[in-house]
């Protein structure tokens, strides 16, 4: 195995296998801070086939995708803990990782929304004549969304270099694919758009498929890739993952199809490294992960003033041009209360900023 | 000839070779005010911004070959080609998402909704994909997009085609919401919206498209831009403040004429910007007049008037001499029958009545006992 940067990334995903990284936020069903395990090795296969000028956009299980695009472990853990060193400075959270300088466009919480957005990225790439493509990732749960077909139709009409990648882990939250889709052959659902089914647990197959898809999309417009994969853990922290499937099923996949095991066997059988070398790599990665977690815990929470920053890219007025805050954020916009009437509502707390940050 | 020389001087002095706007508003200069229809104002603004910045493109239903459902984009396909003026299928969720994705990449889309009623099919992208992205990414992902189209009631189009979305979009942090009234507003605000790096919801009005207004020479210049977040005092007065936006500005001005005959001097504020709301101008006006009437076509509950009234009560309570009044559309889905439809939206006489109520409430309580 070469020591290129992309392959060095492969073992770091091993650090995700156990245990799931707990989010420190509320234990809600939309909290998908964790559960980025085996199925998420395949983005690394994809990265091996493309460049950082190609765009990737995905839904809320974006942690490994972010790492694959060059994000750091510290940024990941800090963001999960809502700290200021997070990739979104603590303001996005688990579902909203972005790395625009590496053409990673997030990180989206609304199921299916990322597909038209990804087709929009492809539109912009074609408009700008960049000769690059966009991979818009979505799950089998999102595959039935109407907006996906709307965006696919436009992409096919306009020959956009959009590659729609269905990560089929066979469960949309707690609903098995056969209960959600009349046709769970997601790669065929493009109708007039061609599709390929790929073993998503085989990183090398993924790499080849993505390479093929990129060449195809640049010449012929959109294509669908269905990555056959599996989700070991539940949908989120509040889902044990065993109420809608058997434990035997889960352990069976782990034994027979685990992608990291597959890579390990390949490496060993081709004498590319010894058992000990692989164990050392794993140990090193776990150490890196532990250190990053410790560092993230030291990272401070965002400053209270950050509550009101980044609402806008630019203040409100073409003539002002300063950093955007909330409307009324400047003293001039909100007149002082007439103090003769007594301010009986404002709390004494110095940190009280009011709804517009300028109380 | 003289007109052309002056045109070059006005356009910044440099002899740039510019493609002249298709709908040329620059006929000969004369001392009389130039008149321009709102639709031509919007067309010229789009034309100039597309000419100035190759990243700007227009997409929507019928914007290209049909020349625009309301002819706002007339001539633009011929001039800029099908790569920059794109006819979309009738799939708002899909094409709005595509527009937002293009804005993520750095292009500057102008997405047209045939009416804002159809924007509800795409509202997830407007709010969740566009408005919130810059915040969620802590500044990495600004979204320089404009969503525009006619908003609110037209005439005889029924309940599903007459909804006003000003309050819907203006409640969302991360969006800017503009509502032009006259041609100068249309030009200046659309140009500002396209240049702005944030998502802007641009609420036009179908019935205003065909109306003509005088425009100044300054407004006709291609660098003309109005500030976002500033209201305009259309008519100065001292007895009562009337706030309005879009078509209601015209009605308020007519109401002010009627009130003037009865000795009431009304100050009419054209909001122009619903978000950010120009609270400073509104409050300064109320501190002067001591009375407030807000006017809007949309539904009353949680409307623009509700916000303005609260803002004035929060900031200028001591200055009020009468309870604040809000005039809005009726709290019913828009009926079709012409007489009912007329009753369902504010008319000039409603504004007059409310202003008079605000003015006659100043009787001291002691006199009643």
Interface residues (C-beta under 8 A of the other chain):
Chain A: X55 X57 X88 X89 X90 X91 X92 X93 X96 X98 X99 X100 X105 X106 X107 X108 X109 X110 X113 X115 X116 X117 X118 X119 X120 X121 X122 X123 X124 X125 X127 X128 X146 X147 X149 X150 X151 X153 X154 X157 X158 X309 X310 X311 X312 X313 X314 X316 X317 X318 X319 X320 X324 X326 X327 X328 X332 X333 X334 X335 X337 X338 X340 X341
Chain B: X57 X83 X86 X88 X89 X91 X93 X94 X95 X96 X97 X98 X99 X100 X101 X102 X103 X104 X105 X106 X107 X124 X125 X128 X129 X133 X134 X135 X136 X137 X138 X139 X140 X141 X142 X144 X173 X174 X176 X192 X195 X196 X197 X198 X225 X226 X227 X228 X229 X230 X273 X275 X276 X277 X279 X280 X283 X284 X314 X315 X316 X317 X318 X319
